[in-house]
Amino acid sequence: MRVRSAVSRISLLVLVASCGPNNRSPASPEAFDADAQIAEWVELWNTRDLALVDELFLSDSSVTYFSSEREGLIEGFAAVRVHHESFGFVAGGTEPEQELWVADVRSSVYRDVGVVGAIWQFGDRAAPPDSISRGPMTVVYVWAGDRYRIAHMHFAEYQP
């Protein structure tokens, strides 16, 4: 029931974001650059800079996040920030032991909403492929008046 409720909230968020009269639209759908958006998120993970969480996500209670690292829905910006802190993210960043990268990026734009699907990979790029953690991800971005921001993220991990 809780997952169904989260999906309903996400669907409602996408609908409201795409039709809401209070949102200033970007100049055109081409303003959404999926590769640039994902590159910013990859930088967040590879620098562990907590300040980037503040820049990339909506900063209110509507943000939702399904992690591949823990069960359940993470709801609200404060909880998303705490989730990142639990991975060692700090203001100013730190150098992680392993690298994150993304492949097979696909995206669609629906007015003020950009949806990105990709495969995340985490580990040592020089290691054998079967030793690297990886899985599918979906990111929903909404136009927040000044830029696209993350409204929802969903991760899963492929089993070895």
ABEGO torsion letter per residue (X at the ends): XAAAAAAAAAAAAAAAAAABAABBBBABAAABBAAAAAAAAAAAAAAGBAAAAAAABBABAABBBBBAABBEBBBEAAAAAAAAAAAGBBBGEBBBABBBBBBGBBBBBBEABBBBBBBBBBEBAABBAAABBBEBBBBBBBBAGABBBBABBBBBBBBX
